[in-house]
Amino acid sequence: LQVKLADSYGFCFGVKRAINIAQDSPNSTILGSLIHNTREINRLKDNFNIDTVSNINEIQENSSIIIRTHGIPKQDLEYLNNKNIKITDATCPYVKKPQKICEEMEKEGYQVIIFGDIKHPEVKGIKSYVEEPIVVISKEELYNVKLKDKVAIVSQTTKDIRDFTKVVDYLLTNTQELRVFNTICNATFDNQSAAKKLAKEVDIMIIIGGKNSSNTKQLLEISRELCDDSYLVEDCKDLDKEWFRGKEVCGVTAGASTPDWVIEEIIDKIKKI
Amino acid sequence: LQVKLADSYGFCFGVKRAINIAQDSPNSTILGSLIHNTREINRLKDNFNIDTVSNINEIQENSSIIIRTHGIPKQDLEYLNNKNIKITDATCPYVKKPQKICEEMEKEGYQVIIFGDIKHPEVKGIKSYVEEPIVVISKEELYNVKLKDKVAIVSQTTKDIRDFTKVVDYLLTNTQELRVFNTICNATFDNQSAAKKLAKEVDIMIIIGGKNSSNTKQLLEISRELCDDSYLVEDCKDLDKEWFRGKEVCGVTAGASTPDWVIEEIIDKIKKI
């Protein structure tokens, strides 16, 4: 059985970078879950003594804190700085970008609009860099907003460009000048197109990821359209020998919260079948 | 018979302004037709000795020249300045705006895209303010363009916002930063919505304008959908008494190249029927 990995799978650039940063900062505390994967969180705890706290008030003075990929609000950063806490910033550079853009655009006199989920930690961080942020998830939410002549817009990094476009189109017809910063990161979509490409070339597809992970389930759906024998597995014990009978080429991809070492474990097991 | 004028009709702001400027500059020459209306051109010739030339080379040294609403290329302006010609600039302020924006955006390092007809005099003027202008009329024309990270776009003033939006959407997904300047002027669309509103309220609609004028014909179509008795007339002799039999309220609108004095002539005649 030949095993082929998708061209793009698993962790995005920002998460890989954050995990490396965490490993280089043992005995630290992460504010919020670094990643939606319990096994990876446990590995960081066991091997690097890295704890996770959910609330900023739980952080001890003089401790070491890691900021996760989502970033944190400016006010929280100031709070940590005042407490004499050692800060290691693993905010994804793609998230830092809209933070900086928003700050600068407001300074230059633009009305700043953030396209995203107002409750998402990333958006909470971005909007903290603006005095009067407007956060919307659809154009309808703009109907009652008094728009200025000069408007700037950024997007939460994980949003779909098609939804962003609808909001931009509305702004376009209702402003004089519009600055659009396409801050969407393609990582999720890269995994999807790679899965699509691979599913066409193989007899069986194994999608590794959490059974409740929405991006993993999306990979499964995409794959199933092109390869009937597509299976979602969380770990080695989910693999079933019968699936592989008579198959020659097995494609493998993984959801965005799946660590490489889990993927390697499963590939090893598949090769032994 | 009661006569009701549309809320918006005839000349746009820029053309009205240009005619006033021309009347204040008798014995001048206009470069290109000021307006697509022979009777108005003749009136300016007869009453103010204003000539029209089609080519810049026809202009005499030491003469007085009027630049029409469309504007002219930067190079032509320099040519005229060097010939010691007195220049009266009637370029529409709404056309000057994209000229200035394009010049400034290129200076700031943006790749400049002009949405419009490359052969239209207005676009010829605008693009002359850019070293490397890209003029497109559809997103398809951008498929082979190597886009930079920072792009700025303006529109020819008379384009439809829906077509502009399609080009913007394409750019949005293919650039990092996009500056959109909505330089579309609503004059044409204002006349259309006013015609629509009026046609609902009257028994008969008279649309004044050239029988070959596309914007006049559009007004007729819009009007006819809401008022069966809609007629296009170019001058008083086109009016037919029979149309008005039993009618109580007559709506009047006019195409974008119809001078007010022609409209007044026709309204006077209608009132006498």
Boltz contact constraints between the chains, C-beta under 6 A:
constraints:
  - contact:
      token1: [A, 161]
      token2: [B, 173]
      max_distance: 6.0
  - contact:
      token1: [A, 165]
      token2: [B, 169]
      max_distance: 6.0
  - contact:
      token1: [A, 165]
      token2: [B, 172]
      max_distance: 6.0
  - contact:
      token1: [A, 168]
      token2: [B, 172]
      max_distance: 6.0
  - contact:
      token1: [A, 169]
      token2: [B, 165]
      max_distance: 6.0
  - contact:
      token1: [A, 172]
      token2: [B, 165]
      max_distance: 6.0
  - contact:
      token1: [A, 172]
      token2: [B, 168]
      max_distance: 6.0
  - contact:
      token1: [A, 172]
      token2: [B, 180]
      max_distance: 6.0
  - contact:
      token1: [A, 173]
      token2: [B, 161]
      max_distance: 6.0
  - contact:
      token1: [A, 177]
      token2: [B, 181]
      max_distance: 6.0
  - contact:
      token1: [A, 178]
      token2: [B, 180]
      max_distance: 6.0
  - contact:
      token1: [A, 179]
      token2: [B, 179]
      max_distance: 6.0
  - contact:
      token1: [A, 180]
      token2: [B, 172]
      max_distance: 6.0
  - contact:
      token1: [A, 180]
      token2: [B, 178]
      max_distance: 6.0
  - contact:
      token1: [A, 181]
      token2: [B, 177]
      max_distance: 6.0
  - contact:
      token1: [A, 182]
      token2: [B, 176]
      max_distance: 6.0
